[in-house]
């Protein structure tokens, strides 16, 4: 089983000002300096659902815009 591990994602339907401020601050701390949105996770999910990942198991794919780099 594999999983997608998202970073701080602006997924709220009607975010309040504090939520937007928190997500914007998180964007400033990563390599890609923009707010992450749910559509940023689509590619990773589609990949794991495709035949391209048939021989991959037990992995976590971190989709966080470079907040955690190793």
Residue frames as a rotation matrix with the C-alpha (Angstrom) as fourth column:
UNK 1
0.582 0.813 0.000 0.00
0.813 -0.582 0.000 0.00
0.000 0.000 -1.000 0.00
UNK 2
-0.583 -0.721 0.375 1.22
0.734 -0.665 -0.136 3.49
0.347 0.196 0.917 -0.89
UNK 3
0.376 0.730 -0.570 0.13
0.856 -0.509 -0.087 6.89
-0.354 -0.456 -0.817 0.32
UNK 4
-0.028 -0.283 0.959 0.22
0.537 -0.813 -0.224 10.54
0.843 0.509 0.175 -0.67
UNK 5
0.026 -0.065 -0.998 1.37
0.966 -0.255 0.042 12.85
-0.257 -0.965 0.056 2.13
UNK 6
0.383 0.187 0.905 0.22
0.610 -0.787 -0.095 16.40
0.694 0.588 -0.415 1.40
UNK 7
-0.789 -0.591 -0.169 1.69
0.556 -0.569 -0.606 19.53
0.262 -0.572 0.777 2.90
UNK 8
-0.511 0.582 -0.633 -0.28
0.300 -0.569 -0.766 22.48
-0.806 -0.581 0.116 4.20
UNK 9
-0.803 0.280 0.526 -3.08
0.563 0.066 0.824 22.63
0.196 0.958 -0.211 1.62
UNK 10
-0.768 0.611 -0.194 -5.71
-0.500 -0.760 -0.416 25.34
-0.401 -0.222 0.889 1.24
UNK 11
-0.894 0.428 -0.132 -8.59
0.273 0.755 0.596 22.87
0.354 0.497 -0.792 0.96
UNK 12
-0.550 0.722 -0.419 -11.24
0.441 -0.176 -0.880 24.73
-0.710 -0.669 -0.222 2.93
UNK 13
-0.066 0.622 0.780 -14.26
0.994 -0.030 0.107 25.72
0.090 0.783 -0.616 0.82
UNK 14
0.618 0.267 0.739 -14.62
0.215 -0.962 0.168 29.15
0.756 0.055 -0.652 2.44
UNK 15
-0.089 -0.738 -0.669 -11.42
0.912 0.210 -0.353 29.75
0.401 -0.641 0.655 4.39
UNK 16
0.903 0.320 -0.286 -11.42
0.420 -0.798 0.432 32.50
-0.090 -0.510 -0.855 6.98
UNK 17
0.765 -0.607 0.215 -8.70
-0.436 -0.734 -0.521 35.13
0.474 0.305 -0.826 7.12
UNK 18
0.349 -0.645 0.680 -6.72
-0.808 0.160 0.567 33.26
-0.475 -0.747 -0.465 9.78
UNK 19
0.555 -0.101 0.826 -6.64
0.254 0.966 -0.053 30.07
-0.792 0.239 0.561 7.69
UNK 20
0.897 -0.228 0.378 -5.47
0.333 -0.214 -0.919 31.92
0.290 0.950 -0.116 4.58
UNK 21
0.607 -0.697 0.381 -2.79
-0.754 -0.656 0.001 33.67
0.249 -0.288 -0.925 6.65
UNK 22
0.361 -0.452 0.816 -1.59
-0.473 0.666 0.578 30.31
-0.804 -0.594 0.027 8.07
UNK 23
0.673 -0.065 0.737 -1.44
0.547 0.714 -0.437 28.66
-0.497 0.697 0.516 4.60
UNK 24
0.880 -0.365 0.303 0.36
-0.005 -0.646 -0.763 31.69
0.475 0.670 -0.571 3.14
UNK 25
0.478 -0.726 0.494 2.92
-0.859 -0.268 0.437 31.61
-0.185 -0.633 -0.752 5.96
UNK 26
0.445 -0.279 0.851 3.52
0.025 0.954 0.300 27.90
-0.895 -0.112 0.432 5.27
UNK 27
0.886 -0.083 0.456 4.18
0.462 0.101 -0.881 28.75
0.028 0.991 0.128 1.61
UNK 28
0.755 -0.611 0.238 6.95
-0.555 -0.788 -0.265 31.11
0.349 0.067 -0.935 2.66
UNK 29
0.281 -0.632 0.722 8.79
-0.758 0.315 0.571 28.27
-0.588 -0.708 -0.390 4.37
UNK 30
0.415 -0.092 0.905 9.10
0.316 0.948 -0.049 25.92
-0.853 0.306 0.422 1.36
UNK 31
-0.611 -0.753 0.245 10.89
0.437 -0.063 0.897 25.80
-0.660 0.655 0.367 -1.98
UNK 32
-0.545 0.527 0.652 7.77
0.656 -0.216 0.723 26.55
0.522 0.822 -0.228 -4.06
UNK 33
-0.930 0.027 -0.367 6.55
0.245 -0.699 -0.672 29.89
-0.275 -0.714 0.643 -2.73
UNK 34
-0.562 0.827 0.004 2.82
-0.604 -0.413 0.681 29.59
0.565 0.380 0.732 -3.36
UNK 35
-0.219 0.592 0.776 -0.19
-0.844 0.284 -0.455 28.25
-0.490 -0.754 0.437 -1.52
UNK 36
-0.994 -0.104 -0.028 -0.78
-0.106 0.905 0.411 24.55
-0.017 0.412 -0.911 -2.15
UNK 37
-0.165 0.981 -0.102 -4.24
-0.974 -0.178 -0.142 23.67
-0.157 0.076 0.985 -3.47
UNK 38
0.268 0.339 0.902 -6.01
-0.348 0.907 -0.238 20.30
-0.899 -0.250 0.361 -3.69
UNK 39
0.975 0.147 -0.169 -5.37
-0.203 0.267 -0.942 20.10
-0.094 0.952 0.290 -7.45
UNK 40
0.169 -0.983 -0.066 -1.64
-0.954 -0.147 -0.262 19.97
0.248 0.107 -0.963 -6.68
UNK 41
-0.301 -0.231 0.925 -2.21
-0.645 0.764 -0.019 16.45
-0.703 -0.602 -0.379 -5.32
UNK 42
0.675 0.728 -0.118 -3.97
-0.572 0.415 -0.708 15.07
-0.466 0.546 0.696 -8.39
UNK 43
0.345 -0.604 -0.718 -0.82
-0.777 0.246 -0.580 14.00
0.527 0.758 -0.384 -10.26
UNK 44
-0.678 -0.635 0.370 0.46
-0.728 0.511 -0.457 11.95
0.101 -0.579 -0.809 -7.33
UNK 45
-0.128 0.729 0.673 -2.90
-0.507 0.535 -0.676 10.23
-0.852 -0.428 0.301 -6.82
UNK 46
0.766 0.397 -0.506 -3.26
-0.622 0.256 -0.740 9.49
-0.164 0.882 0.442 -10.55
UNK 47
-0.111 -0.889 -0.443 0.27
-0.845 0.320 -0.429 8.08
0.524 0.327 -0.787 -10.63
UNK 48
-0.757 -0.188 0.626 -0.42
-0.571 0.657 -0.493 5.69
-0.318 -0.730 -0.605 -7.74
UNK 49
0.200 0.914 0.354 -3.69
-0.393 0.405 -0.825 4.64
-0.897 0.026 0.441 -9.42
UNK 50
0.589 -0.004 -0.808 -1.95
-0.808 0.010 -0.589 3.97
0.011 1.000 0.003 -12.73
UNK 51
0.958 -0.273 -0.087 -0.03
0.251 0.946 -0.204 0.99
0.139 0.174 0.975 -14.07
UNK 52
0.351 -0.870 0.345 3.11
-0.171 -0.422 -0.890 3.14
0.921 0.254 -0.297 -13.76
UNK 53
-0.127 -0.371 0.920 3.19
-0.956 -0.203 -0.214 2.39
0.266 -0.906 -0.329 -10.03
UNK 54
0.698 0.545 -0.466 2.47
-0.461 0.839 0.290 -1.36
0.549 0.012 0.836 -10.28
UNK 55
0.347 -0.638 -0.687 5.85
0.567 0.726 -0.388 -2.36
0.746 -0.255 0.615 -8.81
UNK 56
-0.621 -0.440 0.649 5.91
-0.229 -0.690 -0.686 0.32
0.750 -0.575 0.328 -6.10
UNK 57
0.424 0.769 -0.478 4.70
0.334 0.358 0.872 -0.61
0.842 -0.530 -0.105 -2.65
UNK 58
0.424 -0.181 -0.887 5.02
0.905 0.072 0.418 0.70
-0.012 -0.981 0.195 0.90
UNK 59
-0.621 -0.724 0.301 5.92
0.749 -0.661 -0.046 4.22
0.232 0.197 0.953 -0.20
UNK 60
0.369 0.635 -0.678 4.83
0.681 -0.681 -0.268 7.68
-0.632 -0.363 -0.684 0.90
UNK 61
-0.248 -0.371 0.895 4.93
0.878 -0.477 0.045 10.35
0.410 0.797 0.444 -1.78
UNK 62
-0.148 0.104 -0.984 5.35
0.697 -0.694 -0.178 13.72
-0.701 -0.712 0.030 -0.09
UNK 63
-0.130 0.224 0.966 3.60
0.831 -0.507 0.229 16.48
0.541 0.833 -0.121 -2.06
UNK 64
0.478 0.257 -0.840 4.43
0.807 -0.505 0.306 19.62
-0.346 -0.824 -0.449 -0.10
UNK 65
0.935 -0.072 0.347 6.13
0.148 -0.810 -0.567 22.03
0.322 0.581 -0.747 -2.49
UNK 66
0.105 -0.994 -0.015 9.53
0.294 0.045 -0.955 21.36
0.950 0.095 0.297 -0.98
UNK 67
0.604 0.147 0.783 8.75
-0.643 -0.492 0.588 22.00
0.472 -0.858 -0.202 2.69
UNK 68
0.561 -0.439 0.702 10.49
-0.382 0.615 0.690 18.75
-0.734 -0.655 0.177 3.57
UNK 69
0.749 -0.399 -0.530 13.50
-0.493 0.200 -0.847 18.04
0.443 0.895 -0.047 1.42
UNK 70
0.574 -0.593 0.564 16.09
-0.354 0.442 0.824 15.36
-0.738 -0.673 0.044 2.03
